[in-house]
Amino acid sequence: MAMNVAGSSGGGGRRGRRRAVMAEINVTPMVDVMLVLLIIFMVSAPLLTVGVPLDLPQTQAKSLELDKTPLQLSVDIRGKIFINDAEVAMSDLVPKLKAITDARGGMDERIFMRADKKADYGTVARVMGQLSGAGFKRLALVTEVEQGS
């Protein structure tokens, strides 16, 4: 009794053989996806900056070293006032700032003031006057680094 051991289907060729299972992972598609995600994040990261769009004036001043997120006060081109990203009326500015600074560290809290370079100078001066009159002594004006000099 002779038995054909070469193939399971009586034909004998390669039709009956199976390939060995490949144990390696193909990382090329994963690398492609990661590169696409990297490009997406690189493009979208600059768009995630401060919520109030302003055209800040440019100076040659050096940046400050910060140890925590600053309290930002913004005045846009139309004269609207914002604490961080929330719009406030001029009459509510000092009470809201006092409430925020009491929770964060008192009157010694540094306030960063950002004003559009085309904003009304009188509005900016009134805001600074109210802050000074209320006892806020650590007010810093935010500008951009001057280009081309």
Secondary structure per residue as TSV (DSSP state, phi and psi in degrees):
chain	resnum	aa	ss	phi	psi
A	1	M	-	360.0	108.5
A	2	A	-	-100.9	138.0
A	3	M	-	-120.9	139.2
A	4	N	-	-85.0	112.2
A	5	V	-	-100.0	-13.5
A	6	A	S	-65.2	-38.3
A	7	G	-	-147.2	155.6
A	8	S	S	-80.7	-30.1
A	9	S	S	-94.0	135.4
A	10	G	T	-54.3	-8.6
A	11	G	T	-74.3	-25.7
A	12	G	-	88.0	-34.8
A	13	G	S	-65.8	-153.6
A	14	R	G	-83.4	-6.8
A	15	R	G	-60.8	-32.0
A	16	G	G	-88.9	-16.1
A	17	R	-	-80.3	147.5
A	18	R	-	-109.6	148.8
A	19	R	-	-76.0	154.5
A	20	A	-	-72.6	146.3
A	21	V	-	-67.8	132.1
A	22	M	-	-83.4	122.7
A	23	A	-	-96.6	-0.8
A	24	E	-	-92.1	147.1
A	25	I	-	-95.5	133.8
A	26	N	-	-84.8	111.1
A	27	V	-	-91.5	-5.9
A	28	T	H	-58.7	-46.8
A	29	P	H	-63.4	-34.9
A	30	M	H	-67.2	-40.1
A	31	V	H	-64.7	-40.4
A	32	D	H	-60.3	-45.3
A	33	V	H	-64.1	-42.0
A	34	M	H	-65.0	-38.1
A	35	L	H	-66.1	-40.1
A	36	V	H	-63.5	-43.4
A	37	L	H	-64.0	-39.5
A	38	L	H	-60.2	-44.3
A	39	I	H	-64.1	-42.6
A	40	I	H	-60.9	-45.4
A	41	F	H	-69.1	-35.3
A	42	M	H	-66.1	-34.7
A	43	V	H	-76.6	-38.8
A	44	S	H	-84.7	-20.7
A	45	A	G	-59.8	-44.9
A	46	P	G	-65.1	-19.8
A	47	L	G	-81.0	-8.2
A	48	L	G	-97.7	24.0
A	49	T	S	-78.3	-164.4
A	50	V	-	-52.0	143.2
A	51	G	S	-69.9	-28.8
A	52	V	S	-92.0	114.4
A	53	P	-	-75.1	120.7
A	54	L	-	-132.7	152.6
A	55	D	-	-104.0	93.2
A	56	L	-	-75.8	148.2
A	57	P	-	-69.2	160.2
A	58	Q	E	-109.5	137.6
A	59	T	E	-139.3	176.3
A	60	Q	-	-102.3	15.2
A	61	A	-	-70.6	149.8
A	62	K	-	-82.6	156.0
A	63	S	-	-79.5	156.0
A	64	L	-	-89.7	149.8
A	65	E	-	-84.4	129.6
A	66	L	-	-118.4	143.6
A	67	D	S	-110.1	-10.8
A	68	K	S	-149.7	169.5
A	69	T	-	-66.8	132.4
A	70	P	-	-80.1	160.3
A	71	L	E	-89.1	119.3
A	72	Q	E	-109.9	133.3
A	73	L	E	-116.0	126.4
A	74	S	E	-124.2	144.5
A	75	V	E	-124.7	118.3
A	76	D	-	-89.0	-176.9
A	77	I	T	-65.5	-25.1
A	78	R	T	-90.0	-0.1
A	79	G	-	89.4	7.8
A	80	K	-	-76.3	143.8
A	81	I	E	-109.2	137.3
A	82	F	E	-129.9	137.6
A	83	I	E	-104.3	115.9
A	84	N	T	54.6	-107.4
A	85	D	T	-112.0	-0.5
A	86	A	E	-96.9	128.1
A	87	E	E	-75.5	138.1
A	88	V	E	-132.4	153.4
A	89	A	-	-81.5	156.6
A	90	M	G	-58.3	-36.3
A	91	S	G	-72.0	-25.6
A	92	D	G	-93.2	-3.0
A	93	L	H	-62.0	-54.7
A	94	V	H	-66.2	-45.6
A	95	P	H	-61.2	-39.8
A	96	K	H	-69.4	-40.5
A	97	L	H	-64.7	-39.0
A	98	K	H	-64.0	-41.0
A	99	A	H	-63.5	-41.4
A	100	I	H	-68.9	-45.5
A	101	T	H	-70.9	-29.4
A	102	D	H	-63.2	-36.7
A	103	A	H	-76.3	-24.0
A	104	R	H	-100.7	-22.9
A	105	G	T	160.2	10.8
A	106	G	G	84.2	-164.2
A	107	M	G	-71.8	-9.6
A	108	D	G	-83.4	1.3
A	109	E	-	-65.4	131.5
A	110	R	-	-78.2	133.5
A	111	I	E	-113.3	124.3
A	112	F	E	-95.3	121.2
A	113	M	E	-102.6	122.3
A	114	R	E	-113.6	125.4
A	115	A	E	-132.4	134.9
A	116	D	-	-60.7	141.5
A	117	K	T	-68.4	-14.6
A	118	K	T	-102.6	7.2
A	119	A	S	-69.5	155.5
A	120	D	-	-65.0	123.6
A	121	Y	H	-60.8	-35.1
A	122	G	H	-63.5	-39.6
A	123	T	H	-65.3	-44.3
A	124	V	H	-62.6	-42.5
A	125	A	H	-65.3	-40.2
A	126	R	H	-63.0	-42.6
A	127	V	H	-62.4	-46.3
A	128	M	H	-64.2	-37.5
A	129	G	H	-64.9	-41.8
A	130	Q	H	-64.5	-40.6
A	131	L	H	-65.7	-42.6
A	132	S	H	-65.5	-42.6
A	133	G	H	-66.3	-26.9
A	134	A	T	-83.6	-7.8
A	135	G	T	105.1	3.7
A	136	F	-	-78.5	119.1
A	137	K	-	-108.6	-13.3
A	138	R	-	-109.5	74.9
A	139	L	E	-108.4	125.8
A	140	A	E	-119.2	133.5
A	141	L	E	-88.6	130.6
A	142	V	-	-96.1	131.6
A	143	T	-	-134.3	173.0
A	144	E	E	-99.3	159.2
A	145	V	E	-71.6	133.7
A	146	E	-	-66.8	132.3
A	147	Q	S	-98.4	144.2
A	148	G	-	85.1	7.7
A	149	S	-	-108.2	360.0
